[in-house]
Amino acid sequence: MIRLENLSVTYPGGLTALSPTSLEIRRGETTVLLGASGAGKSTLLRCLNHLNRPTSGSVRIDGLGPLSRRENLLAHRRRTGMIFQQHQLIGRLTALRNVLTGRLGFHSTWRSLFPLPHEDQCVALEALERVGLLDKALERVGNLSGGQQQRVGIARAIAQRPAIILADEPVASLDPHTASRVLDLIRRICTEDGIPAVVSLHQVDLARRFADRVIGLAAGRVVYDGAAEELADIDVQRIYRQGQAESRPSTDRAYTARPLDLATEESP
C-alpha cells in the first residue's frame, strides 16, 4: 500500500500543481487519475516515485517507510514499473535489449556494463511472451508499430517484477482500438500478478471501462475519488468544467526520461 499524506507540489513562480492531497493506493486495484491537461494527474502520478519531488507532505510505502529517505526511494524505484506516453525506448536496439533495461536496477553499475546473466534474459523473454511479442524479441524497436512499442514498454516494466505499475498517459498517442488493447493488457497483467496499477488518462470512457477506482482531478485538487462504475455524468462535469473554470498553464508536462533512469541510483 502507498500512502500520500498532505502531499503538495508548487513550482518555481508560485504555480500550485497539486494542492495538499491525502489518499491511499491499495493492493490489487487499477486506479485511473482522470482529468484535463493541467489538472495535476501526471504530477500526482510522478510523485508516487519522486520523479516529481513534493514541496510538502510525504509518500510512505508499506514495508519501506517514507520516500524522503534515499535508501527507501531506491528500493521503491527498483520495484516500480513505469510506462510512458512516448514509450522511452531505444529505437536502434532490439525489443529484447530494451526489455533487459528493466533488469539493470538489480545490478551494480559495473556489472551492467557487461551482458546480463542468463536468468535476466529468461525474465525478459517471459515478459515479451506475456505481451504477445516473443516473435519480435530480436527485431529493432524502431521497426515496430506504436502499439507494439508500447507493449515493449509494458514488458520492460514487468521485467522488473514490480510491486506497482505507474502508467503516465500510456495510450494518448494510440488509436482507440490499440488503446483499448493496451489498457486491457495492463489490467490483466496487474490482476494476474496481484499488484496495483495507477494510470493517468483524460478519456472518460476508457476510465469507466478499465478502472476499479477513479480519482478525478481539477486544478490540482481531487474532486472525485470512488468506484469507476459509480462515476456519474455530474462527476465528470465537475472534473472537467471546474478545471476549465480555473484554467492555468499545464503542469502535466511530458517527462522525458532516459530508458535507464529507473535502473540507476541517480535521483532524476
C-alpha positions as CSV (number, residue, x, y, z in Angstrom):
1,M,0.0,0.0,0.0
2,I,1.1,3.6,-0.8
3,R,0.0,6.4,1.5
4,L,0.1,10.0,0.5
5,E,-0.1,12.4,3.4
6,N,-0.8,16.1,2.7
7,L,1.2,15.9,-0.5
8,S,1.6,19.1,-2.5
9,V,3.7,20.4,-5.3
10,T,4.4,24.1,-6.1
11,Y,6.6,25.0,-9.0
12,P,9.0,28.0,-9.0
13,G,7.0,31.1,-9.6
14,G,4.2,30.0,-7.3
15,L,2.2,27.8,-9.6
16,T,0.5,25.1,-7.5
17,A,0.4,21.9,-9.5
18,L,-1.0,19.8,-6.7
19,S,-2.9,21.0,-3.6
20,P,-2.5,19.1,-0.3
21,T,-3.7,15.6,-1.0
22,S,-4.1,12.6,1.2
23,L,-5.0,9.2,-0.2
24,E,-4.1,5.5,-0.3
25,I,-3.2,3.3,-3.3
26,R,-4.5,-0.2,-2.4
27,R,-3.1,-3.5,-3.5
28,G,-4.7,-5.2,-6.5
29,E,-6.6,-2.1,-7.7
30,T,-6.4,-0.4,-11.1
31,T,-6.7,3.3,-10.3
32,V,-7.1,5.9,-13.0
33,L,-6.2,9.5,-12.4
34,L,-8.7,11.3,-14.6
35,G,-8.6,15.0,-15.7
36,A,-7.9,17.5,-18.3
37,S,-4.5,18.7,-19.3
38,G,-3.0,20.7,-16.4
39,A,-5.3,19.1,-13.8
40,G,-2.3,17.7,-11.9
41,K,-2.8,14.0,-12.7
42,S,0.7,13.4,-14.1
43,T,2.2,15.4,-11.3
44,L,0.4,13.2,-8.8
45,L,1.5,10.1,-10.6
46,R,5.1,11.1,-10.8
47,C,5.1,12.0,-7.1
48,L,4.5,8.3,-6.3
49,N,8.1,7.5,-7.0
50,H,9.5,11.1,-6.6
51,L,10.1,11.7,-10.3
52,N,8.4,14.9,-9.2
53,R,9.6,16.0,-5.7
54,P,6.8,17.0,-3.4
55,T,7.0,20.5,-2.0
56,S,5.4,19.3,1.2
57,G,3.9,16.2,2.7
58,S,5.1,12.6,2.3
59,V,4.8,9.4,0.4
60,R,5.0,6.3,2.5
61,I,5.4,2.7,1.3
62,D,4.3,-0.3,3.4
63,G,7.4,-2.3,4.3
64,L,9.8,0.6,3.4
65,G,8.6,3.8,5.0
66,P,8.9,7.4,3.7
67,L,10.4,8.0,0.3
68,S,12.2,11.0,1.7
69,R,14.9,8.6,2.8
70,R,17.3,7.8,-0.1
71,E,17.6,4.1,0.6
72,N,13.8,3.7,0.7
73,L,13.4,5.6,-2.6
74,L,16.0,3.5,-4.4
75,A,14.3,0.3,-3.2
76,H,10.9,1.6,-4.2
77,R,12.0,2.6,-7.7
78,R,13.5,-0.9,-8.2
79,R,10.1,-2.3,-7.5
80,T,8.2,0.2,-9.6
81,G,7.4,-0.4,-13.3
82,M,7.0,2.8,-15.3
83,I,5.1,3.0,-18.6
84,F,5.4,6.3,-20.6
85,Q,3.3,8.0,-23.2
86,Q,6.3,8.2,-25.6
87,H,7.5,4.7,-24.7
88,Q,11.1,5.9,-23.8
89,L,12.7,3.0,-25.8
90,I,15.9,3.0,-27.8
91,G,14.9,2.5,-31.4
92,R,18.2,1.1,-32.7
93,L,18.1,-1.7,-30.1
94,T,16.1,-4.9,-30.2
95,A,12.9,-5.4,-28.2
96,L,14.8,-7.9,-26.0
97,R,17.6,-5.5,-25.2
98,N,15.1,-2.7,-24.4
99,V,13.3,-5.0,-22.0
100,L,16.5,-6.0,-20.4
101,T,17.0,-2.4,-19.2
102,G,14.3,-3.2,-16.7
103,R,16.7,-5.6,-15.0
104,L,19.6,-3.1,-14.6
105,G,18.3,-1.9,-11.2
106,F,19.2,-5.3,-9.8
107,H,22.9,-5.0,-10.7
108,S,25.8,-2.6,-9.9
109,T,26.8,0.0,-12.4
110,W,30.0,-2.0,-13.2
111,R,28.1,-5.3,-13.7
112,S,25.6,-3.6,-16.0
113,L,28.4,-2.8,-18.5
114,F,28.5,-6.4,-19.4
115,P,25.9,-8.9,-20.8
116,L,23.3,-9.6,-18.1
117,P,23.0,-13.1,-16.6
118,H,21.0,-15.9,-18.3
119,E,18.3,-15.6,-15.6
120,D,17.7,-12.0,-16.7
121,Q,17.5,-13.0,-20.3
122,C,14.8,-15.5,-19.4
123,V,12.9,-12.9,-17.4
124,A,12.9,-10.5,-20.3
125,L,11.8,-13.2,-22.8
126,E,9.0,-14.2,-20.5
127,A,7.9,-10.6,-20.3
128,L,7.8,-10.3,-24.1
129,E,5.8,-13.5,-24.3
130,R,3.2,-12.1,-21.8
131,V,2.6,-9.1,-24.0
132,G,2.5,-11.2,-27.2
133,L,5.8,-10.1,-28.7
134,L,8.1,-13.1,-28.2
135,D,8.4,-13.3,-32.0
136,K,9.7,-9.7,-32.1
137,A,12.4,-10.2,-29.5
138,L,15.3,-9.8,-31.9
139,E,13.6,-7.1,-34.0
140,R,14.7,-3.4,-33.7
141,V,12.2,-1.4,-31.8
142,G,12.3,1.4,-34.4
143,N,10.7,-1.0,-36.9
144,L,7.7,-1.8,-34.7
145,S,4.3,-0.1,-34.7
146,G,3.3,2.4,-31.9
147,G,1.1,-0.2,-30.2
148,Q,3.9,-2.8,-30.4
149,Q,6.4,-0.3,-29.0
150,Q,4.1,0.4,-26.1
151,R,3.8,-3.3,-25.4
152,V,7.6,-3.5,-25.3
153,G,7.4,-0.7,-22.7
154,I,5.0,-2.8,-20.7
155,A,7.3,-5.8,-21.0
156,R,10.2,-3.7,-19.7
157,A,8.0,-2.7,-16.7
158,I,7.0,-6.2,-15.8
159,A,10.6,-7.5,-16.3
160,Q,11.3,-5.6,-13.1
161,R,9.0,-7.9,-11.2
162,P,7.3,-4.8,-9.9
163,A,5.2,-4.3,-6.8
164,I,3.3,-1.5,-8.6
165,I,2.9,-0.2,-12.2
166,L,2.7,3.5,-12.9
167,A,1.5,4.4,-16.4
168,D,1.6,8.1,-17.5
169,E,-0.8,8.7,-20.3
170,P,0.1,5.3,-21.9
171,V,-2.5,5.5,-24.7
172,A,-2.6,9.2,-25.6
173,S,-0.8,8.7,-28.9
174,L,-2.7,5.4,-29.9
175,D,-5.8,4.8,-31.9
176,P,-8.9,3.8,-29.9
177,H,-8.7,0.1,-30.8
178,T,-5.0,-0.1,-29.9
179,A,-5.6,2.0,-26.8
180,S,-8.2,-0.5,-25.5
181,R,-5.8,-3.4,-26.1
182,V,-3.0,-1.8,-24.2
183,L,-5.2,-0.9,-21.2
184,D,-6.7,-4.3,-21.2
185,L,-3.2,-5.8,-21.2
186,I,-2.0,-3.6,-18.3
187,R,-5.1,-4.5,-16.3
188,R,-4.8,-8.2,-17.0
189,I,-1.2,-8.4,-16.0
190,C,-1.8,-6.5,-12.8
191,T,-4.7,-8.7,-11.9
192,E,-2.7,-11.9,-12.6
193,D,0.2,-10.6,-10.5
194,G,-1.9,-9.1,-7.8
195,I,-0.3,-5.7,-8.0
196,P,-1.8,-2.2,-8.2
197,A,-1.7,0.0,-11.3
198,V,-2.0,3.8,-11.3
199,V,-2.8,5.1,-14.8
200,S,-3.3,8.8,-15.8
201,L,-5.9,9.3,-18.6
202,H,-8.1,12.0,-20.0
203,Q,-10.6,9.7,-21.7
204,V,-13.7,9.2,-19.6
205,D,-14.9,6.1,-21.5
206,L,-11.6,4.3,-21.0
207,A,-11.5,5.2,-17.3
208,R,-15.0,3.7,-16.8
209,R,-14.2,0.5,-18.7
210,F,-10.8,-0.3,-17.3
211,A,-10.5,1.2,-13.8
212,D,-11.6,-0.2,-10.5
213,R,-11.2,3.2,-9.0
214,V,-11.2,6.7,-10.4
215,I,-9.5,9.7,-8.8
216,G,-10.7,12.8,-10.6
217,L,-8.5,16.0,-10.5
218,A,-9.3,19.6,-11.4
219,A,-6.9,22.5,-11.0
220,G,-4.6,20.4,-8.8
221,R,-7.3,19.2,-6.4
222,V,-9.0,15.8,-6.0
223,V,-12.7,16.4,-6.8
224,Y,-13.8,12.7,-7.1
225,D,-12.5,9.5,-5.5
226,G,-14.6,6.5,-5.9
227,A,-15.5,3.3,-7.9
228,A,-15.4,3.6,-11.7
229,E,-18.9,2.2,-12.0
230,E,-20.2,5.0,-9.7
231,L,-18.6,7.8,-11.8
232,A,-21.7,9.8,-12.9
233,D,-22.0,12.4,-15.5
234,I,-22.3,15.1,-12.9
235,D,-18.9,14.0,-11.5
236,V,-17.4,14.2,-15.0
237,Q,-18.7,17.7,-15.4
238,R,-17.2,18.7,-12.1
239,I,-13.8,17.2,-13.1
240,Y,-13.7,19.0,-16.5
241,R,-15.8,22.1,-16.0
242,Q,-14.0,23.1,-12.8
243,G,-10.7,22.6,-14.5
244,Q,-11.7,24.8,-17.3
245,A,-13.1,27.5,-15.0
246,E,-9.8,27.6,-13.2
247,S,-7.7,27.2,-16.3
248,R,-3.9,27.6,-15.8
249,P,-0.7,26.6,-17.6
250,S,-0.3,22.9,-17.9
251,T,1.6,21.2,-15.2
252,D,1.2,17.8,-16.7
253,R,4.4,18.2,-18.8
254,A,5.7,15.2,-20.6
255,Y,8.5,13.6,-18.6
256,T,11.5,13.0,-20.9
257,A,13.4,10.1,-19.3
258,R,16.3,8.1,-20.5
259,P,15.4,4.4,-20.5
260,L,18.0,3.8,-17.7
261,D,16.6,6.4,-15.3
262,L,14.6,3.8,-13.3
263,A,17.5,1.4,-13.2
264,T,20.3,3.6,-11.9
265,E,20.8,5.0,-8.4
266,E,20.8,8.6,-9.5
267,S,18.0,10.8,-8.5
268,P,16.3,12.5,-11.5
